[in-house]
Amino acid sequence: IGSYDSAFQYGNASLQLAEKLGFRKGIASSYNNIGVVFDDQGKYALALENYFKALKIFELENDKYGEAITYNNIGVINYEQAKHQQSIDSVGTNYELALKNYFKSLKIREEIGDKHGVAACYSNIGVIYDEEGNYSDARNNYLKSLMIREEIGDKHGVASCYSNIGITYDEQAKNEQNPDSAMRYYDLALKNYLKSLSIANEIGDKQGIIASYNNIGIVYRKHNRNAVALDYFNRSLKLAREIGSKEDIIESYKNLSEIYSQMNDFKNAYRYQLLFSQI
């Protein structure tokens, strides 16, 4: 829910207690949880440091479940790092690393019957295919994930799947030459984004709400409904600042710069582009 200080506090308390008890699996799980906090804050080096500590212990303990979680977490970092690389070769390498780690995690999770984990892997694999422009395979993986998440009652995951499916339509629209076809894809994207937002609001998933605000705003911007788009981007920025999520603040600044540019308000467009660049 974006309460990073509290999350870090409990993660450290867990680690200290596990070390005091000599509970090795507990130590590894604590490292993983602390890594997740750093990941959500965009502190990737610290996240990886904790994930590799966790993986080493899980392997020594032959804890397959723990290994699967950690491979998945490392894959997430590979993906996040790819998004911020300037070199095309570096981006491709990080996507390959992400897929490699996701498939390692998926194999283990299928072996041990971890449905929640299998669903998470399908989603993450879908994200990489989407980034590579393979929208059909991306949606197929998201739909596999969605079916499992609905079966096990994972509302957070269901919201995420709808958001990801929307993204594939959004990306297809950007690459569509026919304006009418592009608008149909944008409408499909909006339909899925609104489903995601509804569930995120229901369960109080602040990061999910932020992502939905940004995604919905982008679609309205594409439809030239600038006032509505601006409203959603401002909502996103406000909530991102409330929870202190650097990644989400960056995304909101970028979207605000683009909408103000589209509105020919270049003073504010420059202002938010500068804030984006500074972070």
C-alpha positions in Angstrom: 0.0 0.0 0.0 3.0 2.3 -0.4 3.9 2.6 3.3 7.6 2.0 2.6 9.0 3.2 6.0 6.8 0.7 7.9 7.5 -2.1 5.4 11.3 -1.6 5.8 10.9 -1.4 9.6 9.1 -4.8 9.7 11.4 -6.3 7.2 14.4 -5.4 9.4 12.7 -6.6 12.5 12.0 -9.9 10.8 15.6 -10.2 9.7 17.0 -9.5 13.2 14.7 -12.0 14.8 15.4 -14.7 12.2 19.2 -14.2 12.8 18.7 -14.4 16.6 16.9 -17.7 16.2 19.3 -19.1 13.6 16.2 -19.5 11.3 17.9 -19.6 7.9 14.8 -19.6 5.7 13.4 -16.7 7.7 16.6 -14.8 7.1 16.3 -15.4 3.4 12.6 -14.4 3.3 13.5 -11.2 5.2 16.2 -10.4 2.6 13.6 -10.9 -0.1 11.0 -8.7 1.5 13.5 -5.9 2.1 14.6 -6.3 -1.5 11.0 -5.7 -2.6 10.8 -2.5 -0.6 14.0 -1.2 -2.3 12.7 -2.3 -5.7 9.4 -0.4 -5.3 11.5 2.7 -4.3 13.6 2.4 -7.5 16.8 1.4 -5.5 17.7 -1.4 -7.8 21.3 -2.1 -6.6 20.1 -2.5 -3.0 17.2 -4.7 -4.1 19.5 -7.0 -6.1 22.0 -7.2 -3.2 19.2 -8.5 -0.9 17.8 -10.8 -3.5 21.1 -12.5 -4.2 21.6 -13.0 -0.4 18.2 -14.6 -0.2 18.8 -16.8 -3.3 22.1 -18.2 -1.9 20.4 -19.3 1.4 17.4 -20.8 -0.4 19.6 -22.8 -2.6 21.6 -24.1 0.3 18.4 -25.0 2.1 16.9 -26.6 -1.0 13.9 -24.4 -0.6 12.3 -24.5 -4.0 9.5 -22.1 -3.2 12.0 -19.5 -1.9 14.2 -20.0 -5.0 11.2 -19.4 -7.3 10.2 -16.2 -5.6 13.7 -14.9 -5.7 14.3 -15.7 -9.4 11.1 -13.8 -10.2 12.2 -10.8 -8.1 15.6 -10.7 -9.9 13.7 -10.8 -13.2 11.7 -7.8 -12.2 14.9 -5.9 -11.5 16.3 -6.9 -14.9 13.1 -5.6 -16.5 13.2 -2.3 -14.5 16.8 -1.8 -15.4 16.0 -2.4 -19.1 13.5 0.5 -19.0 16.2 2.9 -18.0 19.0 1.8 -20.3 20.0 4.2 -23.2 21.8 1.5 -25.2 19.6 -0.8 -27.3 22.0 -3.7 -26.7 21.8 -3.2 -23.0 18.0 -3.1 -23.1 17.9 -6.3 -25.1 20.4 -8.0 -22.7 18.3 -7.1 -19.7 15.1 -8.3 -21.3 16.8 -11.6 -22.0 18.0 -11.8 -18.4 14.5 -11.1 -17.2 12.9 -13.8 -19.4 15.6 -16.3 -18.3 14.8 -15.6 -14.6 11.1 -15.6 -15.1 11.2 -19.0 -16.9 13.4 -20.4 -14.1 10.8 -19.3 -11.6 7.9 -20.6 -13.7 9.5 -24.1 -14.0 9.9 -24.4 -10.3 6.5 -23.1 -9.5 4.8 -25.5 -11.9 6.8 -28.4 -10.3 5.6 -27.5 -6.8 2.0 -26.6 -7.7 2.2 -22.9 -6.7 -0.7 -21.4 -8.7 -0.2 -17.9 -7.4 3.4 -18.0 -8.4 2.6 -19.5 -11.9 0.2 -16.7 -12.5 2.8 -14.1 -11.5 5.3 -15.6 -13.9 2.9 -15.6 -16.8 2.2 -11.9 -16.1 5.9 -11.0 -16.0 6.7 -13.0 -19.1 3.8 -11.1 -20.8 5.4 -7.8 -19.9 8.6 -8.7 -21.6 6.9 -9.8 -24.8 4.9 -6.6 -24.7 8.0 -4.5 -24.4 9.5 -6.4 -27.4 6.4 -5.7 -29.5 5.0 -9.2 -29.4 1.5 -8.2 -28.4 -0.2 -11.5 -29.2 2.1 -13.6 -27.0 1.9 -10.9 -24.3 -1.9 -11.1 -24.2 -1.9 -14.9 -24.2 0.3 -14.9 -21.1 -1.8 -12.2 -19.4 -4.9 -14.2 -20.1 -3.4 -17.4 -18.7 -2.5 -15.4 -15.6 -5.9 -13.8 -15.4 -7.7 -17.2 -15.4 -5.6 -18.5 -12.6 -5.9 -15.3 -10.5 -9.7 -15.3 -10.9 -9.7 -19.0 -9.8 -7.7 -18.3 -6.6 -9.4 -15.0 -5.8 -6.4 -12.8 -6.2 -8.0 -9.4 -6.8 -4.7 -7.5 -6.8 -3.5 -9.8 -9.6 -6.7 -9.6 -11.5 -6.4 -5.8 -11.5 -2.8 -6.1 -12.7 -3.8 -8.4 -15.6 -6.5 -6.1 -16.8 -4.0 -3.2 -16.7 -1.4 -5.3 -18.7 -4.0 -6.4 -21.3 -4.9 -2.7 -21.7 -1.3 -1.8 -22.3 -1.0 -4.3 -25.1 -3.9 -2.7 -26.9 -2.5 0.8 -26.1 0.9 -0.2 -27.7 -0.9 -1.7 -30.7 -2.8 1.5 -31.2 0.5 3.5 -31.3 1.8 1.2 -34.1 -1.4 1.1 -36.1 -1.4 3.0 -39.4 -5.2 3.1 -39.8 -6.6 5.9 -37.5 -9.9 4.1 -37.0 -8.2 0.9 -36.0 -5.9 2.8 -33.7 -8.9 4.4 -31.9 -10.6 0.9 -31.6 -7.4 -0.4 -29.9 -7.4 2.7 -27.6 -11.0 2.0 -26.6 -10.1 -1.6 -25.8 -7.2 -0.3 -23.7 -9.5 2.1 -21.8 -12.0 -0.6 -21.1 -9.4 -2.8 -19.5 -7.8 0.2 -17.6 -11.1 1.1 -16.1 -11.7 -2.5 -14.9 -8.2 -2.4 -13.3 -8.9 1.0 -11.6 -12.2 -0.3 -10.2 -10.6 -3.3 -8.5 -7.5 -1.3 -7.3 -9.9 1.2 -5.6 -11.8 -1.7 -4.1 -8.8 -3.2 -2.4 -6.9 0.0 -1.7 -3.9 -0.7 -4.0 -2.4 2.7 -4.2 0.3 1.8 -6.8 -2.4 0.1 -8.9 -4.5 3.2 -8.7 -1.6 5.4 -9.7 -0.8 3.2 -12.7 -4.5 3.2 -13.8 -4.7 7.0 -13.5 -1.7 7.4 -15.8 -2.9 4.8 -18.3 -6.4 6.2 -18.5 -4.9 9.7 -18.9 -2.8 8.6 -21.8 -5.8 7.2 -23.6 -7.8 10.4 -23.1 -4.8 12.3 -24.4 -4.8 10.2 -27.5 -8.5 11.0 -28.0 -7.6 14.8 -27.5 -9.7 15.0 -24.4 -7.0 17.1 -22.8 -8.8 18.4 -19.7 -9.8 14.9 -18.6 -6.3 13.5 -19.3 -4.8 16.4 -17.3 -7.1 15.6 -14.3 -6.0 11.9 -14.3 -2.3 12.8 -14.5 -2.6 15.3 -11.6 -4.4 12.6 -9.5 -1.6 10.2 -10.3 1.1 12.7 -9.3 -0.7 13.6 -6.0 -1.0 10.0 -4.9 2.6 9.1 -6.0 3.9 11.9 -3.9 1.8 10.8 -0.9 3.3 7.3 -1.0 6.8 8.5 -2.0 7.1 6.3 -5.1 10.0 7.7 -7.2 9.1 5.6 -10.2 5.5 6.7 -10.2 6.5 10.4 -9.7 8.8 10.1 -12.8 6.0 8.6 -14.9 3.5 11.4 -13.8 6.0 14.1 -14.6 6.5 12.7 -18.0 2.8 12.5 -18.7 2.2 16.0 -17.4 4.9 17.4 -19.7 3.4 15.7 -22.7 -0.2 16.8 -22.0 0.8 20.4 -21.4 2.8 20.3 -24.7 -0.2 19.0 -26.5 -2.2 21.8 -25.0 0.4 24.3 -26.2 1.2 25.3 -22.6 4.9 25.1 -23.1 5.8 26.8 -19.9 4.3 24.0 -17.8 5.5 21.4 -20.4 9.0 22.6 -19.8 8.5 22.7 -16.0 7.5 19.0 -15.8 10.1 17.9 -18.3 12.7 19.5 -16.2 11.4 17.8 -13.0 11.4 14.5 -14.9 15.0 15.0 -16.1 16.2 15.9 -12.6 15.0 12.6 -11.1 
